[in-house]
Amino acid sequence: MAQSGKGKLNFRCPSCFMRDLDIDMFYDKDKKEYYCIRCQYTGTEKDVLAKNEIVRFRYRDMMRRFTDFEDFSEG
Amino acid sequence: MDQFIVNIIHRPEMVPEYAEKITGQGKAEDIGRKALLTESLDIFKLQQECAHKNGLKTTIQMTYASLFNDEAVQLAKEHHHTYGDEISLTLLGLPCEQFREKYKTKDFCIWMFSMEDKKAIVRDVFGKFYERFGFYPESTGSYYMDAELINFIKEEYPMVKCAVATCWEEGPKAYHTCNNSWYTFMDGGPWAPWIPSKQNTHAPAANAEEDSGIVAIPHLSRDLMACYDGNGSNFGTHPQNVLRGMIYDTSTWEYPYLYNLIDQYRALAKYNNGYAYNMMFVGPGWMNKMGRWEAPYELLKKSYEDGCAYYGQLKKEGKLIDMTMSEFADYYREKKGYTEPECALWRDILYGSQKQLFWYCDPYMRVCVNMDQGGAIVDLRPYVAKLNWPVGIGTPHIQDASYPFLIQEKYRAGYFTHYAGEGTVRSAKVCHNGEEVDLCLCRTHARFSQNGKDRVLTLDPVDIEFSDVTVKLQTVITFTEGSSAIKIDRHILELSDPDAQVTINEYMVGCYGTTEYTEDMSSLTLSVEAGESRTQLSYEYKCREASAAGADRAWCKLPPINTLVSLTCEGRDKTGYVKEGYAFSPMFTLGYTGTLRDKEVFTTWLNLEKAN
């Protein structure tokens, strides 16, 4: 088994990102998967991207444009 | 008319901190690689182009490495001539072959060097700058500039009038986010420009005698809620930070949050006599051709172009003034007095929570009030002590440049603890017939007003429901400029039973420190005073309490941070008290109890003094 390296981008571990940890993952070309050296997450690029969508759950106003910063009436 | 000022700063960092690690993955370290140097300069050129094509002038902060590069020097001269950019000098970007050879170290954060090395490096870097440009810079900076460093620079190079001097709430949270590998501990500073005192950079000068002689600006303008709670490097006026936080739509590459952040900063003019400020400072490593985090280069580039375009649009609309750092220093000196506070009523613009904080900063304190916890004070830094806190090798605080807190709800718990002990917070409990409600559980919002020297935070009234009576209570918090005190009024606006009476327990749970972990409390002294009577407790973790009816003052003296904090009170049946903590709850408590009837007010002051 050859050594791991970085993938085409330095994808972070989505599981660690959710606990405010930025950990670059490494790519295992034999298994065609990214893996985290801090936690137990492993996943394909597709899975990483899907999980990165999930981590955005907390940004409920991510796409909202604010015009008034003292108005709480809009909910 | 309100004025919104922006400083856009670029640095030709020939060996960006991040780029070497990323572009060099799988290769042995070589900070002289030609590809790295060429790419870094290309990114700098691109950043300059982004600003200039949007009609924005920049401050070019030359790095030590770039002073050895003829092209970088020539570019700076040309852009100064053509666009009016300021040629400045940063103490970031020290790493390069020449630096490593000379100083025999891989350290790169100027505040962490020994004082002897700081002086040698400053003389070297400023000397090299003079050699290349024929003049000394008027502005400088780093992620953090300790007071001793600023004082030295000002003494040797009196023309320096502006510096990037801290990165707001970059501390233990950033350390943890970087898997405990990023040693920038500088919590507890101002979020907006200030005049640092000679004694401690984070603590603003109260007068000309304390004035360090420079205007400090923060490294980035950061989200005053998201950065307080989470990783600071995701939520600032740094477009790639927003990408790092994954705060964008992956299909459209849109990030309205960046514009909301800028706009909320613009809105702060309302609380600061018509002035607001932004700073954007992106190092070349963040626009790496290899991409960064999950973002490809094209997205990194787009986000920077969009950021500059938005500032450019605001300028065209007459809503923004772009300045260089030295221009801003002159503007700021003209605009602000020493004791004029910086205020920020800040709302959540990301998580959809409707939470609201109020930040207050003056030469005596930095305070955070949380409206989602009924106006509780959840962060308190006693600048009044002007704590002498040298940092760097050879000092007691090699890396830790944070200004110590008395209250910090994230590091030392706030209202909620895990079923034992207490957390740091300044709040009040309202009690009736054996029932008790802490105002921390009364979510509300606030309005800001200014009345002469008073900055007033008026909270929307909250209802407190007991089994047999409902209380409508309003909190008003007043910061009087130069007073070093926080006044809190609790007004009973309405009682469902007009003849009822409630008791109130105003309290502050405090400690001291700069991190999550407790410090030794043994040197603290607690006291409650009433007339000639004084009860005093030396902190021994014995869970003792003392109280006095009609107390004039309850206080705690904290020698490790040269601070004396006290509560004073005006109200019916007032009784002051102090509580010592114990090993599992290494805190202290100051408080007053009293009674309130319909339409009455109970007033307390939290006072901060420099001890001895």
Interface residues (C-beta under 8 A of the other chain):
Chain A: G5 K6 K8 L9 N10 F11 R12 F17 D20 L21 D22 I23 R38 L49 N52 E53 V55 R56 R58 Y59 R60 D61 M62 M63 R64 R65 F66 T67 F69 E70 F72 G75
Chain B: I22 Q25 G26 K173 H176 T177 C178 N179 G230 N231 R244 M246 I247 Y248 D249 T250 E254 P256 Y257 Y259 N260 D263 Q264 A267 M290 G291 R292 W293 E294 A295 P296 L345 W346 R347 D348 I349 L350 Y351 G352 S353 Q354 Q356 H445 R447
